[in-house]
Amino acid sequence: MDASSFQRASRDLLKTHKEALRAQRGQVELMRFTDWFSKFSNSPGMSSRERLLLPGTPAIDGGEGTVAVVGFGQTVDVFMSKQRPKKLLVYGDDFGAHVFLVKVGSKP
């Protein structure tokens, strides 16, 4: 591959990448990010150690006050800012819908 072919291929790849980023605006199906969320299952037979607990709730052996995740919303809202944060809807076993703002690549 000569230099001009490489530059052309690089420009095409960059253009495709920018178009894909522009497409991730507003409401986007969760499946476009990962299929793990749709496959997630919190079956009633799981022990308290196996359950996925909702962040921000007491985590003392899955006792009173803990909320386990039972599912996720079908879409996420993608905000147009530098880090493209996403609003994720998480359903808990308390029959509540809990909203989280997720920044991809952020460190704890």
C-alpha positions in Angstrom: 0.0 0.0 0.0 1.5 3.3 -1.0 1.2 6.5 1.0 -1.7 8.0 -0.9 -3.7 4.8 -0.6 -3.0 4.7 3.1 -4.1 8.4 3.6 -7.3 7.7 1.6 -8.1 4.6 3.7 -7.3 6.5 6.9 -9.7 9.4 5.9 -12.4 6.9 5.1 -12.0 5.2 8.4 -12.1 8.5 10.3 -15.2 9.6 8.4 -17.0 6.3 9.3 -16.0 6.7 12.9 -17.3 10.3 13.1 -20.6 9.3 11.5 -21.0 6.5 14.0 -20.4 8.9 16.9 -22.9 11.3 15.5 -25.4 8.5 15.3 -25.1 7.9 19.0 -27.2 11.0 20.0 -30.4 11.2 21.9 -32.1 7.8 22.7 -30.1 4.8 21.6 -31.0 1.2 22.0 -29.1 -0.4 24.8 -28.3 -3.4 22.5 -26.0 -1.1 20.4 -23.6 -0.9 23.3 -23.8 -4.5 24.6 -26.1 -7.4 24.7 -25.2 -8.3 28.3 -28.0 -6.1 29.6 -30.7 -7.9 27.6 -29.4 -11.3 28.7 -29.2 -10.3 32.3 -31.4 -12.4 34.5 -32.0 -12.1 38.3 -33.8 -15.4 39.0 -35.6 -15.8 42.4 -33.5 -18.8 43.2 -30.2 -16.8 43.4 -28.5 -16.5 46.7 -27.9 -13.1 48.2 -24.2 -13.4 47.2 -25.1 -14.0 43.5 -27.6 -11.1 43.1 -26.5 -7.9 41.5 -27.3 -5.2 44.1 -28.3 -1.7 43.1 -25.5 0.8 43.8 -26.2 3.1 46.7 -28.2 0.7 48.8 -26.9 -1.1 51.9 -25.1 -4.3 51.0 -25.1 -6.2 54.3 -25.6 -9.8 53.1 -28.6 -8.8 51.0 -30.6 -8.0 54.0 -33.4 -5.4 54.6 -32.9 -2.2 52.6 -31.0 -3.8 49.8 -32.4 -3.5 46.3 -31.5 -6.1 43.7 -31.4 -5.3 40.0 -34.1 -7.2 38.0 -33.7 -5.5 34.6 -32.6 -2.6 32.5 -34.4 -0.1 30.3 -34.5 -0.8 26.5 -32.8 2.6 25.6 -30.2 4.9 27.0 -30.1 8.7 26.6 -26.7 9.8 25.2 -25.8 13.4 26.0 -23.7 15.5 23.7 -20.8 16.6 25.7 -17.1 15.7 25.8 -17.4 12.4 27.5 -20.8 11.5 26.1 -22.4 10.5 29.4 -25.3 8.1 29.2 -28.5 7.9 31.3 -29.3 4.3 32.2 -32.6 3.1 33.6 -32.3 0.2 36.1 -35.3 -1.7 37.5 -35.1 -3.0 41.0 -36.9 -5.6 43.0 -38.5 -2.8 45.0 -40.7 -2.2 41.9 -38.8 1.1 41.3 -37.1 2.5 38.3 -33.7 4.0 39.2 -31.8 6.4 37.0 -28.0 6.4 36.8 -25.8 8.8 34.8 -22.8 6.7 33.5 -19.6 8.2 32.2 -17.8 5.8 30.0 -14.1 5.3 30.8 -14.3 7.3 34.1 -12.2 6.1 37.0 -13.7 5.3 40.4 
